[in-house]
Amino acid sequence: MIIDLVSPWAAAVDAPQAQSAWCARHAALLEALRRQRAPHASAFPLATDRAELHRLALRASDPERQQLLRENVSESYGLGVDTAASVLLFAGDDAGDGVEPLPGTAAKVVLFLERCPDDTDLVVALARGLVAVTRWSSRDSLSAIRAPNAGEWDRWQSARDIPLSEWLYTEGLGLHLAQRLLPDVPAQRLLGISTGAVHRLRDREHTLRALLDADIDQSGIGLVLRWLTPDTPASTRTTGTTVLPAGAGHYLAWRMVAERVERVGIGEAVRMAAEDPRTSSS
């Protein structure tokens, strides 16, 4: 199910009473997003720029774009990523990712249009979100993360308790699903980095994987920020005396699960225990 929440918000933003009604209607969702993306804020920061909202509302309500998303959800289902998650089109005003997976019994994949400038970005975000909510919600999943209720989900608390290997593995699978949905899109586009950056990461892969070995079994918010949040400051991406290149964690995550996905398929891989990159092929 594809739900456009951008257009009704854009229509309500100029009228305080309509704003309040919209926020009340979606209070549970807004609170869940606040916890994941803006935990220190009193409320989730919604987009309010009128011109930007008008542009995003046109994108969100476009029947062809909604059909594109439905087709990619259907294709993901055919590949074994078979969550019944709702896909919500949203417009925020924060510095977060283009997708926020909310796993649990009423799983949701929230796509932030302002963070997904084109349809390729949107499909990549969709793939990453579908993998995450399937892996973290399915009863037959061997993931270390279990989210029985989306309203109780807190990824930052989970990051304190769950080893980095789970987060990397899930991210890698999301990128491989995106690769299957977008077979003609080059890897660097899926990873969100330049061709030159991919070459540099490949040249340094052995060294970067050795650095990852020291963190892979550990848990902590800092590790997730270090390896899987490319827009964090260089100081956050520093391990020892080495500053990790932006995108290093996503690149390694993509590489570390490639052999398993090729061997068992994306649907089975999504449900398996996280793979240790130290035992995966290069």
Residue, then its C-alpha position, 0 to 999 in steps of 0.5 A: m500500500i502506497i500512502d501519500l502523506v505529503s499532499p494532505w500536509a501541503a494542503a493543511v500547512d497554511a491553516p493552523q486548525a488544519q495543521s493541528a488536525w493533520c498532526a493529531r491524525h498522525a500523532a503515533l507516526l510523528e512520535a515514532l519518527r521523532r524518536q528515530r530521527a530527532p530524539h532531542a526535539s519536542a516534535f518531529p520537524l515537518a517540512t513547511d516551505r510552501a514552494e518545496l511542499h508544492r513541488l514534493a506534493l506533485r511528486a507524491s501524488d503522481p500516479e506514474r510514480q505511485q505505480l512505479l513504487r507498487e511495481n517495485v514492492s511487487e517485484s520485491y515480494g517475488l524475490g522473497v522480501d514479502t513484508a506487508a509493510s505500508v509505504l508512506l511518502f513523507a516530507g520532513d525538515d531534518a538531516g536524516d536518511g531518505v528512508e526510515p524503516l519502522p518494523g513491527t506488527a504494523a510495519k511501515v517504510v517511510l520515504f522522505l521525498e526531499r531526501c530522494p531527489d529522483d526516482t532512482d533514489l526513491v527505489v533504492a530507499l524503498a529497497r533498503g526499507l523493505v529489507a529492514v522491516t522484513r528482516w526485523s519483523s518476520r517471525d521466521s527471521l534469525s535476525a538479532i533484532r526483533a521488533p514486535n510492535a512498531g510503536e515501541w521501536d527505537r533503533w538507537q536503543s537497539a544500536r546500544d545492544i545489537p552488534l554492528s554486524e547486524w546493521l551492516y548485514t541488513e544494509g548490505l542486503g538492502l543495497h542488493l535488493a536495490q541492485r536487483l530492482l535497478p539492474d541497469v543502475p551502476a553500483q556507485r549510483l546505488l551506493g550514493i558515491s562517485t565512480g572514483a570513490v568506489h575505485r578508492l574504496r576497492d583499493r583500500e578494501h583489505t585495510l578497511r575490512a581489517l579496521l571493521d574486524a575490530d568493531i564488527d562484534q561490538s555494539g554502540i551508537g557510535l559504531v553505527l554512526r562511524w560506519l553507516t552514517p556517511d554525513t557524520p563529521a570526520s571525527t565520528r568516522t575516525t577509528g584509531t588514527t584513520v578517518l573512514p572514507a564517506g560510504a566505506g561502511h555501505y560499500l563493505a556491507w554491500r561487498m560482504v553479503a554478495e556471495r551469500v545473496e548469489r548463493v541462496g537468493i535475497g529472500e532467504a538471505v534476509r532471514m538468515a543470521a548476520e554474516d561475519p565479514r571475516t568469513s565472507s569472500s572478498 
